[in-house]
Each structure stands twice: as C-alpha cells, then as structure tokens.
C-alpha cells in the first residue's frame, strides 16, 4: 500500500524543516526504518528513516527546499501501484509536468549577473555538470530563485543568434563577424586598428580565458537554519537580559593532581567533565543561578540540567547532561562524550537540546584568556572556561609557579546581583582548589 512521507515534527518548537539530502533516488528500493533522507532544522540535522518498505516512486520536495512540518515530501509505493491521487501528484512523468512548472524560456544572455551567487540544489549542480550546462543561463523556479534539478532537466539552450553586421566604423571579415556573434563578442572590444579577422576574435577569447573573470569583492550567502536560529537566539538574549560578566582565576594544582590520580586508576575524565560535576554541586547551593525568569516570576529548578556547548562546522548546539548533580563523574564523562559525538554526527534528539538550567562553554583549547559568553535563554547564567597556563603567584610569601585557569561568569542582573555572582564563583573556586570538599 502506498505511503506518503511527510516532513517529521521533531520537538514541540519545530515548525518547518529543510531537505538537506536525499539518501535514495526515485526508483530505488527502500526498506522500512532504512535511512531515507537528512532533514535540517534550526537546531540540528537528523537522518530520517523510511516509514515503510517499497519503491521511492516520487520525491515531492527536492534537496535544499524548506517546507512546513507534516507537509508531503515523498511517496513510497509498489512499482505498479497507482499514485496519481496522492499528495496532489498527477502521476505524470517529469517530462509531462504542467507547463507552469517548467523553467523560464532560455535567454541568449545569462540570467544571472557576473559575480552573482547562484542558488542551486546539489542535484541540480551535479546534473548541470554532467550535461555541460552553465547554471548562469538557467532561471530557477525554487524558493528565492533556487535552481532545482527539474529546472536543469527542462532547460533548452537558446538558438545561436544570427551573425551581426559589423559595427559602424569597425571593419571585419564576414567570418570574423560570424565568430564574434556566436561568441557574444562586441567587435569594438577587439584591440586592433586593422580589419578584424577571425583569428583576432580567437586570440581575444583566449586572452580573456587565461585572465579569468574578475574575482568578486563581495559574496552574499543566505544563513542556514541553524545559523538563523543562533542569530535570533543571541539577539533575543541580548535584548532580554541585562548582563554582567565576572572573571576569576583558579589555581588548578589540586585538580591536575586529582585528575592524574584518577587516570592512574584508569578513570579518564576531561576538565569539562570535572567542571560539570563541581559546578553542578555549587548550583545546588546557589539556586538563583539555576533558575529562569518567566512573566516577572522566578522559576526555581530543583534539578541541574547542565548544558555543554559543542561547536559544529556550521554552528553551535548545547546538549544537556540531565540531573548532573545526581550523577557520578564517570557517568558524566560517558554522557558528555556521547552527546558531543552525536552532536557532530547529527544524531541528537530535540529533547536533549531543550530543558537546560545552566550552560558551560569552553574556549580554553583556543588559548582564550577571558570572554563574555551570552546567556542561553531562558537560563540566567552561563560559565565561560578559559585557557589554563602557568603563572607566577605568591604563596606563603614566596613566588611560585601555578597552573591558573580563568572562569568567566555572565549573569542576568535581573535576578543575580553582583555579590551573589561573586559568591557563586568563589564557591566554585573553593571546591576546585580543594576537591576533597566534594565529599562533604
């Protein structure tokens, strides 16, 4: 029985999704729960499995297009099954598509200006390359003029323009005039004071090819779904929370020793894992740093869902270690590692990206000494982790070298006063410089 594939709704806040890649082609056999396509939302990219077995008879939404959730995007059916009444599909092959869907008539001149960014789906680019078609000559019919695979299939090159007569005052042989017309060359551009010959045209074309087109000084690229969401969230956070950032250095001598002792027992943990554990304990003692603000009301959270920022090639996601205050260090290590790996492979679920109460973001590996992280709304604070480096400090009246790591806490001044933020940072410092206190 035929099955219409729809854009899945992944989480309560999702309203639309972009088909970033089809993993099967029309006519391919698919099995139920086999990977069918990749969908990009404003938070992540996920692989969607086939809801049924059969033949991928029709791809309704091509790669690169964005549609609302639950919109029809494909049809899976048996090879001989009638699908003409499904999803508004006429059942006609692509060549018999209604004229309104065909690409615009080809013009003799390129549709796109020189240096202009041409939007085209990956499938359209591939087909154009195979057919030797210049995408600049095709008018796209997709969103914002994006060129689809169907546009390439329906493109018909314009007939060669008739030979132009030489411009007044320009002497040219009949063959030169024809070569110039076929190549779209203005005879006035040919650098010669003699009668223009066909060879002059060929030499001119060769020189322009060798020189190449002038490199564009600017390029405009549309934000993808994740980048648009990040921009929106950062602006919303900036407009919502009056923030102050507090910086404090921590002597990591005992933490380094503690980590080495764990390593000797084959318990491998990162400094991020340790921070999650120690900060979670401090948050249980300072609940205002773990709350949220809703309609001028403070919502206290009696749990700690610790967000750990993970950088991706095209943006940033913040998966949460749920109930971090109740988990052991080894549990936190395994969960942080798993979340980071699945974040980079696009395997996170929406529930793992929502519901956080506090966030840690680490730029220490880049040598950053101090920064002002932006709060992940609706949370009221975020902790930035900076690089750890050896510094000369005074201990018991003597100058010694100690590994110092700077922490940067940004807090929402609506609920977190400066003195409270300072106390919270001092508590983290005390715990990390005296890890035995975690047992108290």
Wavefront OBJ file of the C-alpha trace (Angstrom):
o trace
v 0.000 0.000 0.000
v 1.328 3.449 -0.936
v 2.760 5.573 1.875
v 3.134 9.360 1.800
v 6.295 10.524 3.581
v 5.829 13.798 5.470
v 8.220 16.331 6.997
v 8.554 14.991 10.565
v 7.917 17.204 13.571
v 10.987 16.859 15.784
v 10.170 18.633 19.018
v 7.395 20.974 20.105
v 9.062 24.119 18.737
v 9.763 22.848 15.214
v 7.587 24.497 12.552
v 9.495 23.752 9.338
v 12.384 21.674 8.034
v 14.795 21.697 5.098
v 15.509 18.616 2.993
v 19.299 18.779 3.033
v 19.970 15.436 1.305
v 18.045 12.523 -0.178
v 19.829 9.244 0.574
v 17.762 7.408 -2.071
v 16.859 8.291 -5.661
v 13.477 7.983 -7.339
v 13.058 4.366 -8.378
v 15.273 2.990 -5.600
v 14.000 0.204 -3.373
v 13.732 1.141 0.303
v 13.146 -0.863 3.439
v 11.212 0.270 6.481
v 13.488 2.047 9.030
v 16.257 2.338 6.407
v 17.843 5.858 6.221
v 15.890 7.808 3.597
v 16.879 11.485 3.860
v 18.555 14.121 6.016
v 16.465 16.972 7.431
v 17.909 20.211 8.767
v 16.051 22.242 11.386
v 17.014 25.402 13.213
v 18.832 23.295 15.820
v 20.242 20.177 14.193
v 20.426 17.878 11.180
v 18.858 14.445 11.588
v 18.655 11.333 9.449
v 15.041 10.296 8.799
v 14.234 6.639 8.222
v 11.727 5.289 5.739
v 8.255 4.769 7.293
v 7.519 1.797 5.004
v 9.091 -0.622 2.530
v 8.650 -0.330 -1.232
v 9.916 1.819 -4.097
v 10.673 5.521 -3.734
v 8.254 6.420 -6.506
v 8.177 10.189 -6.132
v 10.332 12.859 -4.476
v 7.986 15.815 -3.963
v 10.397 18.160 -2.173
v 13.872 18.402 -3.738
v 17.094 18.981 -1.824
v 17.532 22.471 -0.457
v 13.833 23.304 -0.130
v 12.148 24.186 3.165
v 8.577 23.113 3.931
v 6.279 23.163 6.996
v 6.155 20.155 9.304
v 3.773 17.386 8.170
v 3.983 18.603 4.548
v 4.183 15.784 1.976
v 7.755 15.276 0.782
v 7.777 11.870 -0.973
v 5.768 8.787 -1.888
v 6.753 5.156 -1.268
v 4.713 2.529 -3.129
v 4.924 -0.682 -5.093
v 6.357 -0.468 -8.615
v 2.979 -0.931 -10.351
v 0.832 0.897 -7.802
v -1.248 3.909 -8.904
v -0.087 7.033 -7.016
v -1.827 9.606 -9.194
v -4.212 10.643 -6.428
v -1.614 11.069 -3.688
v -0.126 14.366 -2.464
v -1.573 16.269 -5.383
v 0.674 14.272 -7.723
v -0.702 13.832 -11.241
v 1.189 10.607 -11.797
v 2.715 12.072 -14.953
v 6.446 11.655 -15.542
v 8.669 14.686 -15.189
v 8.655 15.365 -18.937
v 4.853 15.689 -18.846
v 4.784 18.105 -15.912
v 2.389 21.053 -16.285
v 3.789 23.937 -18.262
v 3.568 26.218 -15.219
v 6.305 24.167 -13.560
v 8.705 24.319 -16.466
v 11.717 26.620 -16.282
v 11.505 30.021 -17.942
v 12.499 30.206 -21.615
v 16.237 30.438 -22.002
v 17.591 33.825 -22.918
v 20.562 34.427 -25.183
v 22.306 36.295 -22.349
v 22.988 34.784 -18.901
v 20.088 35.010 -16.433
v 22.474 35.770 -13.568
v 24.889 38.682 -13.452
v 28.650 38.163 -13.306
v 29.812 37.558 -9.738
v 26.256 36.899 -8.531
v 25.850 33.897 -6.204
v 23.751 31.259 -7.954
v 21.467 29.250 -5.653
v 21.115 25.661 -6.831
v 20.402 22.330 -5.184
v 23.260 19.764 -5.110
v 21.306 17.549 -7.527
v 20.902 20.470 -9.946
v 24.630 21.252 -9.820
v 25.524 17.626 -10.466
v 23.141 17.272 -13.420
v 24.268 20.583 -14.924
v 27.895 19.465 -14.725
v 27.059 16.138 -16.404
v 25.220 17.912 -19.218
v 27.774 20.693 -19.568
v 25.168 23.377 -18.830
v 26.147 26.747 -17.364
v 23.904 27.376 -14.322
v 24.161 31.102 -15.038
v 21.875 30.525 -18.049
v 19.048 28.920 -16.030
v 16.221 30.729 -14.261
v 15.429 28.876 -11.031
v 11.843 28.137 -10.002
v 12.575 27.120 -6.404
v 12.398 29.333 -3.291
v 14.280 32.626 -3.763
v 15.071 31.658 -7.353
v 16.908 28.451 -6.367
v 17.662 26.218 -9.360
v 16.195 22.738 -8.935
v 17.026 19.512 -10.735
v 13.817 19.880 -12.744
v 14.958 23.327 -13.953
v 18.118 21.737 -15.352
v 16.155 18.891 -16.961
v 13.758 21.356 -18.608
v 16.447 23.801 -19.792
v 16.766 24.195 -23.540
v 19.678 26.246 -24.888
v 18.675 29.270 -26.916
v 19.360 29.040 -30.650
v 22.511 30.731 -31.793
v 21.987 34.388 -32.538
v 22.284 35.408 -36.180
v 25.551 36.968 -37.193
v 25.632 40.670 -36.534
v 26.753 43.117 -39.070
v 29.986 44.881 -38.116
v 29.525 47.975 -36.012
v 29.786 51.259 -37.909
v 33.401 52.170 -38.224
v 34.614 48.597 -37.460
v 35.908 46.655 -40.437
v 35.684 42.898 -40.149
v 35.686 39.904 -42.412
v 32.382 38.027 -42.798
v 33.863 35.033 -40.942
v 35.079 37.279 -38.106
v 31.619 38.815 -37.823
v 30.035 35.357 -37.538
v 32.608 34.113 -34.960
v 32.086 37.277 -32.901
v 28.295 36.882 -32.998
v 28.462 33.212 -32.000
v 30.823 34.006 -29.118
v 28.871 37.080 -27.994
v 31.890 39.345 -28.564
v 31.494 43.038 -29.392
v 33.759 43.825 -32.332
v 34.571 47.187 -30.760
v 36.333 45.327 -27.939
v 38.870 43.713 -30.289
v 42.219 45.529 -29.833
v 43.251 46.104 -33.445
v 43.408 49.067 -35.771
v 43.247 46.870 -38.844
v 40.423 44.901 -40.365
v 39.215 42.366 -37.756
v 39.848 38.782 -38.766
v 38.553 35.547 -37.264
v 41.973 34.890 -35.705
v 41.727 38.219 -33.862
v 38.494 37.014 -32.265
v 40.068 33.694 -31.259
v 43.123 35.442 -29.763
v 40.837 37.752 -27.801
v 38.808 34.839 -26.422
v 41.991 33.002 -25.411
v 43.352 36.017 -23.550
v 40.115 36.540 -21.614
v 40.000 32.851 -20.676
v 43.571 32.963 -19.396
v 42.847 36.105 -17.387
v 39.655 34.634 -15.989
v 36.679 36.539 -14.610
v 37.364 39.278 -12.123
v 37.171 37.940 -8.601
v 34.077 39.143 -6.782
v 34.929 41.542 -3.965
v 31.854 40.529 -2.002
v 29.649 37.497 -1.703
v 26.214 37.211 -0.149
v 25.338 33.828 1.350
v 21.990 33.035 2.956
v 22.127 31.801 6.555
v 21.193 28.161 7.010
v 18.523 27.158 9.504
v 20.932 26.647 12.397
v 22.754 29.939 11.860
v 19.445 31.850 11.625
v 18.329 30.283 14.904
v 21.621 31.163 16.606
v 21.364 34.762 15.383
v 17.771 35.014 16.605
v 18.544 33.473 19.998
v 21.635 35.614 20.592
v 19.750 38.798 19.740
v 16.846 37.733 21.967
v 19.237 37.025 24.842
v 20.956 40.395 24.420
v 17.601 42.209 24.395
v 16.154 40.200 27.317
v 18.884 40.047 29.944
v 20.888 42.947 31.390
v 24.146 41.080 31.918
v 27.402 41.448 33.811
v 30.461 39.217 33.312
v 32.667 38.301 36.281
v 36.177 36.821 35.905
v 38.074 34.819 38.490
v 41.318 32.817 38.338
v 41.501 29.336 39.853
v 44.639 27.507 40.975
v 44.312 24.133 39.230
v 47.176 22.420 41.076
v 44.931 20.089 43.084
v 42.600 19.461 40.137
v 45.540 18.400 37.945
v 46.794 16.102 40.714
v 43.319 14.661 41.256
v 42.910 14.054 37.514
v 46.269 12.262 37.348
v 45.298 10.074 40.311
v 42.061 9.108 38.535
v 43.991 8.410 35.341
v 46.323 6.091 37.266
v 43.220 4.086 38.215
v 42.212 4.016 34.519
v 39.447 6.583 35.106
v 39.860 9.102 32.321
v 37.984 12.374 32.636
v 38.355 15.785 30.980
v 38.432 19.167 32.665
v 34.987 19.777 31.169
v 33.708 16.659 32.955
v 35.171 17.927 36.223
v 33.615 21.352 35.726
v 30.186 19.822 35.106
v 30.479 17.883 38.367
v 31.830 20.742 40.501
v 29.591 23.466 39.062
v 26.512 21.246 39.481
v 27.267 20.942 43.199
v 27.706 24.718 43.515
v 24.379 25.285 41.739
v 22.543 23.187 44.329
v 23.857 25.645 46.939
v 23.043 28.760 44.884
v 19.577 28.085 43.362
v 19.194 31.607 41.927
v 21.962 30.792 39.423
v 19.941 27.735 38.342
v 16.536 29.401 37.858
v 14.671 31.038 34.968
v 12.516 34.145 34.653
v 9.010 33.881 33.199
v 6.498 36.773 33.194
v 8.266 38.579 36.057
v 8.285 35.381 38.084
v 11.322 33.401 39.221
v 11.089 29.668 38.475
v 13.392 27.687 40.766
v 14.643 24.361 39.391
v 15.240 21.587 41.921
v 17.459 19.760 39.439
v 20.543 20.637 37.386
v 20.411 20.037 33.634
v 23.902 21.124 32.614
v 24.243 22.332 29.038
v 27.673 21.750 27.446
v 28.252 23.816 24.298
v 29.532 21.803 21.304
v 31.000 23.604 18.288
v 29.991 22.286 14.842
v 31.266 23.174 11.379
v 28.199 25.311 10.725
v 27.181 26.499 14.179
v 26.789 25.554 17.816
v 24.492 23.266 19.792
v 24.054 22.850 23.553
v 23.012 19.321 24.576
v 22.174 18.793 28.242
v 23.505 16.410 30.867
v 20.267 15.854 32.743
v 20.339 15.658 36.548
v 24.078 16.302 36.515
v 24.020 16.970 40.252
v 22.981 13.358 40.901
v 25.453 11.629 38.548
v 28.935 10.287 39.240
v 31.992 11.665 37.496
v 32.318 8.593 35.284
v 28.637 8.839 34.300
v 29.120 12.495 33.409
v 32.229 11.638 31.359
v 30.422 8.992 29.312
v 27.374 11.208 28.757
v 29.358 14.309 27.744
v 31.407 12.210 25.308
v 28.307 10.576 23.821
v 26.427 13.875 23.455
v 29.388 15.554 21.737
v 29.853 12.669 19.279
v 26.163 12.566 18.366
v 26.024 16.352 18.083
v 28.757 16.267 15.422
v 27.138 13.369 13.566
v 23.631 14.866 13.671
v 22.241 12.172 15.951
v 20.819 14.264 18.816
v 17.132 14.295 19.682
v 15.255 17.530 20.317
v 14.659 16.593 23.974
v 18.433 16.523 24.505
v 18.719 20.128 23.304
v 15.988 21.625 25.474
v 15.269 21.939 29.191
v 18.711 23.114 30.310
v 19.135 25.100 33.544
v 22.768 26.267 33.228
v 25.409 26.202 30.478
v 29.196 25.719 30.330
v 31.079 26.857 27.230
v 34.803 26.099 26.903
v 37.199 28.129 24.734
v 40.299 27.178 26.692
v 41.633 24.966 23.901
v 41.948 28.111 21.723
v 44.126 29.952 24.229
v 41.380 32.432 25.172
v 42.118 34.182 28.466
v 38.780 35.954 29.021
v 35.454 36.436 27.209
v 31.820 37.343 27.849
v 29.597 34.368 26.962
v 25.966 35.097 26.049
v 23.281 33.540 28.221
v 21.338 30.622 26.761
v 17.738 31.758 27.364
v 15.680 31.179 29.462
v 18.606 30.429 31.784
v 20.032 33.242 33.928
v 23.751 32.454 33.828
v 26.475 30.846 31.746
v 30.049 29.910 32.656
v 32.873 30.513 30.189
v 36.011 28.401 30.601
v 39.333 29.916 29.520
v 42.795 28.547 28.932
v 44.948 27.143 31.722
v 48.506 28.460 31.843
v 51.387 28.565 34.289
v 51.634 31.877 36.123
v 53.819 33.304 38.885
v 51.778 33.703 42.087
v 52.614 34.385 45.725
v 52.068 31.539 48.188
v 53.138 31.857 51.835
v 55.236 34.891 50.993
v 57.111 33.167 48.171
v 56.783 33.429 44.404
v 55.829 30.083 42.874
v 54.509 28.891 39.539
v 50.958 27.555 39.489
v 48.557 26.419 36.706
v 45.861 29.112 36.663
v 42.587 28.827 34.770
v 40.277 31.806 34.378
v 36.488 31.398 34.614
v 34.105 33.971 33.098
v 30.586 34.013 34.541
v 27.892 36.011 32.740
v 24.772 36.514 34.881
v 21.337 38.067 34.378
v 21.319 41.120 36.651
v 17.517 40.986 36.919
v 17.822 38.178 39.475
v 21.537 37.696 40.114
v 23.203 40.584 41.939
v 26.930 41.147 41.662
v 27.643 39.982 45.195
v 25.744 36.733 44.646
v 27.558 36.059 41.357
v 30.881 36.682 43.104
v 29.972 34.293 45.936
v 28.990 31.614 43.430
v 32.306 31.931 41.579
v 34.183 31.876 44.875
v 32.361 28.665 45.840
v 33.417 27.017 42.554
v 36.975 28.192 43.205
v 36.958 26.763 46.727
v 35.638 23.379 45.561
v 38.084 23.078 42.661
v 41.097 24.142 44.718
v 40.040 21.711 47.469
v 38.394 18.752 45.663
v 38.115 16.763 48.921
v 35.255 19.113 49.856
v 33.119 17.333 47.239
v 32.844 14.503 49.757
v 31.425 16.789 52.448
l 1 2 3 4 5 6 7 8 9 10 11 12 13 14 15 16 17 18 19 20 21 22 23 24 25 26 27 28 29 30 31 32 33 34 35 36 37 38 39 40 41 42 43 44 45 46 47 48 49 50 51 52 53 54 55 56 57 58 59 60 61 62 63 64 65 66 67 68 69 70 71 72 73 74 75 76 77 78 79 80 81 82 83 84 85 86 87 88 89 90 91 92 93 94 95 96 97 98 99 100 101 102 103 104 105 106 107 108 109 110 111 112 113 114 115 116 117 118 119 120 121 122 123 124 125 126 127 128 129 130 131 132 133 134 135 136 137 138 139 140 141 142 143 144 145 146 147 148 149 150 151 152 153 154 155 156 157 158 159 160 161 162 163 164 165 166 167 168 169 170 171 172 173 174 175 176 177 178 179 180 181 182 183 184 185 186 187 188 189 190 191 192 193 194 195 196 197 198 199 200 201 202 203 204 205 206 207 208 209 210 211 212 213 214 215 216 217 218 219 220 221 222 223 224 225 226 227 228 229 230 231 232 233 234 235 236 237 238 239 240 241 242 243 244 245 246 247 248 249 250 251 252 253 254 255 256 257 258 259 260 261 262 263 264 265 266 267 268 269 270 271 272 273 274 275 276 277 278 279 280 281 282 283 284 285 286 287 288 289 290 291 292 293 294 295 296 297 298 299 300 301 302 303 304 305 306 307 308 309 310 311 312 313 314 315 316 317 318 319 320 321 322 323 324 325 326 327 328 329 330 331 332 333 334 335 336 337 338 339 340 341 342 343 344 345 346 347 348 349 350 351 352 353 354 355 356 357 358 359 360 361 362 363 364 365 366 367 368 369 370 371 372 373 374 375 376 377 378 379 380 381 382 383 384 385 386 387 388 389 390 391 392 393 394 395 396 397 398 399 400 401 402 403 404 405 406 407 408 409 410 411 412 413 414 415 416 417 418 419 420 421 422 423 424 425 426 427 428 429 430 431 432 433 434 435 436 437 438 439 440
